[in-house]
Structures are given as structure tokens and as C-alpha cells.
Amino acid sequence: LAGHLHKSQTPKGIFMVKATIVHADKSLGPSDQRLVMVTDLGLLVKETQSRTHEVFVQNMRSGLSVKTAQVDVIGRNGLSVLSVTTDVEGHVVIPDLKDFKAEKEPIAFSVRMGSDQAFLPFRNSKQDLSYSRFDVGGLYEFGLSEQINAMLFSDRGIYRPGESVNVGLL
């Protein structure tokens, strides 16, 4: 991406990166592509029980809230269907979006501050995490608070002798 980024300022932008094997100017084998976003803006969106959306914008470099950032709800037609500005705490409340239909159906949240931009998909089911499979009751601490607690989990419950075990540690 170096050829597309300006050296005089912090490089920012949204890029489509395609990876493929090239030999003698001929494409070989499979290829893959990804959307890459280079930004200092952190965007967090939480949906409430009343279906409003609490949006928080933070500067990832400094860790501070971003005030006066423009937050847009982007419709299916690529145009902004709603635009609001963050307060001094980098926060905005977006009302229930159920009335936006057809070409105005929300597909993303976008935030802009100066030349910097970030976005987050609206209700992308591939990114949702269901807590129904996890015990989220918490952990009560007894005894010394300076001890380390760890949890070990695997991708399956039962393994046969000789099979590989894939584990995670938290």
C-alpha cells in the first residue's frame, strides 16, 4: 500500500487488497481479497432494548474521545439516511432505524473526522456473538486477589487416541 499512502501525514484510508501468486506476469492458483481500513478512529455501536443505538467514537492513537465527529447511517443505496455529530464524550444516540426500508435500509455506520474515516457494518450476522452457549454468570473471587485464574478450552469435547488436540487459553 506504500505507493497509495502519503508520507507527509499518517496514512489513512479504505483499501481493497488482493493477494495472488504471480509468476512471469501470469496469475497462478487461487487468490483472495480483503477490505483493509487504516484509521485512527475506533467505533463502537451498542443496540439497546428499545432498538436505539449508542455510538462511541475514540481516537485509537491517543485513547481520547472524539468530539464533533460526523456519524452517518449509510443506506443500501450508498447515501447517508441519518447524520449526527458526537458530543464532547464522543457519544451519540441514533434512534430506532426500523422505519428505513428499501433503498434507505441501513447497511453501515460511518464516522468521519477531518480526513479520517471508519465504518462498521449494520447487523452483520457473521460478526454477532451469541452468549447463549457460554456461562456468563461471572467468577467470584475467594482468597488471595494476586493469584492467576485460567481457563482451558478445546474445539471439541471428546478426542480419540492419536488425534490432534486444539486448545485455547484464557
N, C-alpha and C positions, 0 to 999 in steps of 0.2 A: 504493500500500500504506500510505500515511501514516495513514489512518484506522484501520488494524488494528494499528499498531505503537505501543508505549508510549513516550512521550517521556522518561519518568523513567529508563529503562535503555536499554542498547544493544539495538536492535531485532533480534529473532531469531525464527525460525520457518520453517515449510514452507508455501508458498502455491501455489495454483493460479491462474495469471494467464491470463485470456482476453482476446485483442485482437480487436476487431471494429470496423467502421465503423458509426457510429450517426448518423442524421440524422432529426430530428423524431420521436424515440423509436421509430424503425424501423431494424432491422438491415439493412445493405446489404452485399452482396458477401460474399466469403469471410471466415472467421475462423480464428484459431489459438489454441491454448492450450499452456502450458508449466508444468511444476512448477518453482518457484523456491525455493531453500533459502538462507536468510540465517543464517549461523552463524560462530562463531569457531573451530570445531573442524575441523581438517584430518585426513582419514582416508586412510591408505594401506594397502592389503592386497596381499600378495605370496603366491602359491601356490608351495610348494616342490615338489621332485621327489617327495617322499613324500606329497604332497597335503595336508600341513598348511598352515595359513595364518598368516603372520606379519603381525600387525596393529600399526600405528604410529599414535598419536594425538598431534597437535601443536596448540597454540594458535596460530592464524594471526595474531593481533594481536601477541603477544609473541614468537613463534618458539620458545617453550619446549615441552618435552614435557609432556603432561597425565597426571599420576599420579592414580590412583583413579577413572578414568573407567569407566563401565559399558559394556562391549561386548557386544552381543547378536547372535545369528544369528537372523534372522526367518524363520519357515517360511511355506509357501504359505497357511496358514490365518490369518496375521497375528500369530501368537503367537511368543514367544521360545522357541526349541528348545535354546538354549545361552546361558549368560550368564557372563562372566568380567570381572575388574577389571584395569586396566592397572597395571604396576609403576611404579617411580619414573622410568623412562625412557620412559613412555608406550607400552609394548610388551606384547603378549600373544601367545601361540601358541594357535591354535584347531586341534584335532585334525582328522583326515580326516573329512569330513562325508558320505561315501558311504552310510552306513547309514541316513540320514534319508530316508525315502520318503513318498510320498503327500502328506498334509496337512503333514508335517514337512519336506518338501523345501525346502532353503534358497533364499530369493529375494533376501535383502539382509543386509548388515552394518549395524548401527545402533550409534551411540555417543552416550551421554548424560553430561553433566557439569553438575550443577545444573539450571538451566532451559534449557540449550543442548543441541541435538541435531543430529546429522548422520547421513547414511546413504549407502551405496554399494551398487549392485546386485550380486548374486552371479552371476558368469559371464554377463554380458550380452554376447552375441556381437557386437552392434553397436559396442561400445566396445573390443573386442580389437584389438590391433595386431600383425599378423604381420610378423616381421622377415625372413621368407624372401625377400622381394623387395628387400631392402636389403643392401648390403655393410656389415657391422658390424665389420669387421676392425680399424678404428681408423686413426689417422693418426700417422705417425712424424715427429717434428719434426727437421729438419736446419737448421743455421744459426742465424740470429737468432731468439730467442724473442719479440721485441717486434713481430714482423710480424703482419698480419691475414690469416687464411685465410678464404676464402669459397667457397661452392658455389652454383651457379645451376642450377635445375632447372625443367622445364616439365611440364604435364599430359599432353603428347603428345610423341612422338619426331620426327614429320615434320609440317611445315606447308607449305601451298601459298601461292604469292604472293597477297597481298591478305588472307589470313586473320589474325585477331587471335591474338596470342601471349599466353598467361597463364603467368607465371613466378613462382617463389618464390626467395627468397634466404636462405641460412643462413650 
